[in-house]
Amino acid sequence: MSLFRKRPGPEELAEEADLRRRIFRVQAAACLDPPDAALLSFLAENYPFLLPQGPPKDEAGLQALRADFTNLFHLSAQPYEAALLDESGHLNARATDRVTDFFRACGYRPAHRPGVMGMDHLSAELEFLAHLAERERDAWREGDEAKAREALGLAARFLDEHLLRWMPVFTAAAEEEAETELYRALARWTREFALADRAHIEKLRKRYGK
């Protein structure tokens, strides 16, 4: 038996990319709208660490989660890159334009999200990372290593230049402010997964070249 771990093949790399795609997409959905029964059932079944007691048993429990979401994502703080990084502190500022420019340069056209005031919203940035992971997955499946490396490089740049410059601060504050275990766990998971993803990307880029 070899003492060295076998280099993963394209199929395994595609599966890893698809897992990352799914996680970023779930996080994006959970950070976008107040939770409904369908989302909570999905989270409890697939990500039980977010809801260790299962979905709420009654309307009061559901409303407590919805109130916590509203406080964290609309009242206490604004989950926008510009709110934390732009000198003006205003939404739809130059920081927002830089995110939009990055999307456009990648040929990415985000879906319209009612109630979202800019493409630098946390949900929109997570959805973009899901898109890049999907791009990477498809490239591995097609045997196109260069295209997969390109998607990894874009994800690394976006994490370094955008999401990881502000999201850890926002989620740390949200974790402290949250009144429900769901949103404490979601804030922690979103932060820790993005950091782990950046480390994972760096490992792949060193292995396959930048």
N, C-alpha and C positions, 0 to 999 in steps of 0.2 A: 504494500500500500504506500502511495506517495505521501511524503511529509508536507508537500506543498499543495496549496489549494489550486485546483484547476482553474485556469482562466475562463471566466464565463463566456458562453457563446452568445450569438445574436438573439436566440430564442429567450434565454434567461434575461438578457439585458432588456429585451422588449417587455417581458413580464414585470421587471423592476420599474421600468418607465411607466407602465400602465398602472401599477400600484400607486406611484407618486401622482399620476394624473387624477386617479380617483380620490385620493386624500385631499389634494388641493381643491378639487371641485366640491367635495363635502364641506370643507372649511369655508370656501367662498359662499356656499348656500347658507351655512349657519350664521355667517356674519352679515348677511344681506337683509333678511326680513325677520320679524318676530316669529317665533316657532309656532307651527300648527301641529295637530295631532299626527299627521302623516310623517313630518320630519322627525318628530320625537320618537315615533315607533321605529323608524329607520335607524336613528342613532342608537337607540337602546339595543336593537338587534345586532347591528354591525360594529358599533364602537361603544360597548357597554361601560367602559371606563368613564365615559361622559355622563352616563345616567346609571350609576351603580344600583339604584333602587328601582330602575325601570321608569317608563314614562309616567307622568302624573296620573293619579287615580281619579281626579275630579277636576271640575272647572276652576276651583280655587288654585289648585296646583299649576294648571296651565297659565292662568292669569298672572301668577307670581313669576313664572319664567318670562312671560311676555313683558311684564313691567321691568324686570331686570335687563332684558335686551334693550328696551327703550331708553332706560337710564344710561346704560353703557355706551350705546351706539348713537344716541341722539342728544342726550341732555348733559351728561357729565363731561364728555369729550367728543371730538369729531374724528372719526376713523379715516382721515385723509392725510396723505403725505404732506400737502401744502400746509395744513394746520400745524404740523410739527417742524417742518423744515424751511418753509418760506419765511423770509425776514418780516414780511408784512403780517404773517399769521392769518391771512385771509384765505378763503377757499377760492378755487379757480384762479390761482395765481401762477407765477412763472413755474413753480414746482409742478403744478398740474400740467402745464404745457410740455414740460420735459418728459413726463410719462406718456402723454399723447403722442409726442414725437417718436418716442421709442417704439410704441405700438405700430405707428405708421411705417417706420423704417423696417419693421419685421413683416410688413404686409398683413398685420392683424387688425381686424375690425371688430371691436367688442360689441356685444349685443346691448341694446338700450335697456337700462335698468330703471324703472320708475322709482323716483325718490332719491336716486343717486345724483349728486350734484357735480361730480367730476370723475374722470377715469383714474384718478389717484386714490379712489376709495379702496379700503382694504380688500373688499370682496372682488373688485375689478382686478386688482394686482394679483390676488391668488388665482383668479380665473385665468389670467394670462400665463402664469406658471403652469397651470394645468394644460393649457394649449401647447406650450413648449414641450411638456412631457409627452403629450400626444404626438407631436411632430417627431420627437426622438423615437418613440415607440414604433411609429410607422416606418421610420428610416431603418431601424434594426430589422424589422420584418421584411423589408425590401432588400436587405443586404447592402444598404448604402451607408457605409461607415462615415464617410465625409459629411453627409447630411446630418447624421446623428451627432457627430462632434460639433457641428454648427449649432444645433439646437441646445446642446449642453453649454456651449460658449455663451449663447444669448441668455440662457437661464442664469449662468454665473454672473454675467454683467448686470442683469436686472436685479438680482439679489444684492450685489455689491453697491450698485449706484442708486438703488431705490428702496426696495422693501426692507432690507436689513438695516438701513440707516434710520428708520423711524418705527417700524412695527414692534420691535422688542420693547421700546419705551411705552408705546400705547398698550400693548398686551400686559406688560407688568403692572401698569396702572389699573387696567381693567380687572386683572386677577385680584388685586387688592380691594378694589371697589365692589366687585360682584357680591351679590347676596345669595346666589344659588350655586350649588356645586357644578351644575352644567356649565355656566359661564366662567367660573374659575378654571375648570378643567379645559374648556375650549381655548381660553386665552393662553394657558400654559402649553397646550398641545400645538397650537398654531405657531407659537414662538419657537418651541423646541424642534418641531418638525422642519421649519424653514432653515434653522441653523444646521440640523443634521443633513438636510438636503444639500446645502452648500458644501459641506464636507464630503458628501457622497459624490457630488459632481466633480470636485477637485481630484478625488481619487481616480475617477474614470478618465478625466482629462490627462492625468499623468500617465495612466496606463495606455491610453489610445492616442495621445498627442493632442495638442491644443489647436 
